[in-house]
Amino acid sequence: MRTNNTTTHYLKQFFKPILISITWIPVIITFNNHVCFVARIDGRSMEPTLKSGDWVFLWKWNCTDINAYKRNDVILFKAPLNSKKVYCKRIKGLQYDSVIPKNINNTTSTDAKKLVHIPRNHIWCEGDNVFHSIDSNTYGPVSTGLCVGKVTKIIWPLSRFGTDLYESQGRTNVLYKK
């Protein structure tokens, strides 16, 4: 009788932490999918602000709401032409803005025929590294429904922890002003 009680006690001590851990798995998954996440940057399109291999903190709460964004925010979004790819770019224009896209020679034209008017719930995104970026100049305005989240901090490497994401802003003459 004594061994049965002891065995039960040890089984409870063994399984209790496991059961507690298992109950937290849905909470962690929900948190990562809807609140925040840590993402790795791939590619050179956001240099010098973000370098390939940087790890960033990504805020995902309300990420599809147009009101969650402002010009010059750095975001991650699913590629409009391939939803398996995720791009990191800077917001240069918001809904109802008119933007001047760069042409093939990386110059801009204020010709009214070439202006792009950003529709409702869309944004204009460009990489800081103008010469090495596939962005809205290639595929047009991006629906906020494709947004994954807003980059808030660089967290790795530690030497770049907390670097100002607004220090370099890529092409400056994007918005059309009458």
C-alpha positions as CSV (number, residue, x, y, z in Angstrom):
1,M,0.0,0.0,0.0
2,R,2.8,2.4,0.8
3,T,4.6,1.8,-2.5
4,N,1.5,2.6,-4.4
5,N,1.1,6.0,-2.7
6,T,4.8,6.8,-3.3
7,T,4.6,5.9,-6.9
8,T,1.5,8.1,-7.3
9,H,3.4,11.0,-5.6
10,Y,6.4,10.6,-8.0
11,L,4.2,10.4,-11.0
12,K,2.4,13.6,-10.0
13,Q,5.7,15.3,-9.4
14,F,7.0,14.2,-12.8
15,F,3.9,15.0,-14.9
16,K,2.7,18.2,-13.3
17,P,5.5,20.4,-14.9
18,I,4.9,18.7,-18.2
19,L,1.2,19.3,-18.1
20,I,1.7,23.0,-17.1
21,S,4.2,23.4,-20.0
22,I,1.8,21.8,-22.5
23,T,-1.0,24.2,-21.5
24,W,1.2,27.2,-22.3
25,I,1.9,26.0,-25.9
26,P,-1.3,27.5,-27.4
27,V,-0.7,30.8,-25.6
28,I,2.9,31.0,-27.0
29,I,1.6,30.1,-30.5
30,T,-1.1,32.7,-30.4
31,F,1.3,35.4,-29.1
32,N,3.8,34.7,-31.9
33,N,1.0,34.7,-34.6
34,H,-0.9,37.8,-33.5
35,V,1.2,40.0,-31.1
36,C,4.9,39.9,-31.7
37,F,7.6,37.9,-33.3
38,V,11.4,37.8,-33.8
39,A,12.3,37.7,-37.5
40,R,15.6,37.4,-39.5
41,I,16.4,39.9,-42.3
42,D,17.5,38.4,-45.6
43,G,19.0,40.4,-48.5
44,R,20.5,43.9,-49.0
45,S,17.4,45.9,-50.0
46,M,17.2,47.7,-46.6
47,E,21.0,48.5,-46.2
48,P,22.4,50.5,-44.5
49,T,19.4,50.5,-42.0
50,L,19.1,46.7,-41.8
51,K,21.7,44.2,-42.9
52,S,21.3,40.7,-44.0
53,G,21.4,38.5,-40.9
54,D,20.0,41.1,-38.5
55,W,17.4,39.8,-36.1
56,V,14.5,42.2,-35.5
57,F,11.6,42.5,-33.1
58,L,8.3,42.6,-35.1
59,W,5.1,44.0,-33.8
60,K,2.1,42.1,-35.3
61,W,-0.9,43.5,-33.4
62,N,-3.4,45.1,-35.9
63,C,-0.8,44.7,-38.7
64,T,-3.5,44.7,-41.4
65,D,-5.0,48.0,-40.2
66,I,-3.9,51.0,-42.3
67,N,-4.1,53.2,-39.2
68,A,-1.3,51.2,-37.6
69,Y,1.2,52.7,-40.0
70,K,2.9,56.0,-40.8
71,R,5.3,57.1,-43.5
72,N,8.9,55.7,-43.0
73,D,7.8,52.8,-40.8
74,V,9.8,49.6,-41.6
75,I,7.5,46.6,-42.2
76,L,7.5,43.0,-43.3
77,F,4.9,41.9,-45.8
78,K,4.1,38.9,-48.0
79,A,5.4,39.5,-51.6
80,P,2.4,40.5,-53.8
81,L,3.6,38.1,-56.5
82,N,4.7,35.2,-54.3
83,S,3.0,34.8,-50.9
84,K,5.8,32.3,-49.8
85,K,8.3,35.2,-49.8
86,V,8.4,38.0,-47.2
87,Y,9.9,41.4,-47.9
88,C,11.2,44.0,-45.6
89,K,10.7,47.6,-46.8
90,R,10.0,51.1,-45.7
91,I,6.6,52.7,-46.1
92,K,6.9,55.8,-48.4
93,G,3.3,56.5,-49.1
94,L,-0.1,55.8,-47.5
95,Q,-3.6,55.4,-48.9
96,Y,-4.8,58.2,-51.2
97,D,-1.2,59.6,-51.6
98,S,0.2,60.2,-55.0
99,V,3.8,59.0,-55.5
100,I,6.4,59.4,-58.1
101,P,7.8,56.0,-59.0
102,K,11.4,55.7,-60.1
103,N,11.9,54.6,-63.6
104,I,14.3,52.1,-65.1
105,N,17.2,54.5,-64.8
106,N,16.5,55.1,-61.1
107,T,15.4,58.6,-61.8
108,T,12.0,60.2,-61.1
109,S,9.7,62.1,-63.4
110,T,6.9,64.5,-62.2
111,D,5.0,63.7,-65.4
112,A,1.4,63.5,-64.2
113,K,0.8,60.4,-66.4
114,K,3.5,58.5,-64.4
115,L,2.1,59.3,-61.0
116,V,0.7,56.4,-59.0
117,H,-2.3,57.1,-56.8
118,I,-2.4,54.7,-53.9
119,P,-5.8,53.1,-53.4
120,R,-7.6,52.7,-50.0
121,N,-6.0,50.2,-47.6
122,H,-2.8,50.1,-49.7
123,I,0.7,51.5,-49.0
124,W,3.8,52.3,-51.2
125,C,6.9,50.5,-50.0
126,E,10.5,50.9,-51.1
127,G,13.9,49.5,-49.9
128,D,16.5,51.9,-48.5
129,N,19.0,50.5,-50.9
130,V,17.4,52.0,-54.0
131,F,19.7,50.1,-56.5
132,H,19.1,46.6,-55.0
133,S,15.4,46.6,-54.1
134,I,12.4,44.9,-55.6
135,D,9.6,47.0,-54.2
136,S,6.5,49.0,-55.1
137,N,8.3,50.4,-58.1
138,T,8.2,46.9,-59.5
139,Y,4.8,45.6,-58.3
140,G,2.8,48.7,-57.3
141,P,1.0,49.6,-54.1
142,V,0.8,46.8,-51.4
143,S,-2.4,45.8,-49.8
144,T,-2.3,46.1,-46.0
145,G,-3.8,42.6,-45.9
146,L,-0.3,41.3,-46.9
147,C,1.4,43.0,-44.0
148,V,3.0,40.7,-41.4
149,G,4.1,43.4,-38.9
150,K,6.1,46.5,-38.1
151,V,9.8,46.3,-37.3
152,T,10.4,48.1,-34.0
153,K,13.9,47.2,-33.0
154,I,17.1,45.4,-34.1
155,I,17.8,42.9,-31.4
156,W,20.8,41.0,-33.0
157,P,23.7,41.6,-33.4
158,L,24.1,43.2,-30.0
159,S,26.4,45.8,-31.4
160,R,23.4,47.2,-33.4
161,F,20.8,46.6,-30.7
162,G,18.2,49.4,-30.7
163,T,19.7,51.1,-33.8
164,D,17.5,54.0,-35.1
165,L,15.4,52.6,-37.9
166,Y,14.7,56.2,-39.1
167,E,18.3,57.2,-39.6
168,S,18.5,56.3,-43.3
169,Q,15.3,56.6,-45.3
170,G,16.2,55.7,-48.8
171,R,14.7,57.7,-51.6
172,T,13.3,61.0,-50.3
173,N,11.4,62.5,-53.3
174,V,8.7,59.9,-53.4
175,L,5.5,61.9,-52.5
176,Y,4.1,64.2,-55.2
177,K,3.4,67.6,-53.9
178,K,1.3,70.0,-56.0
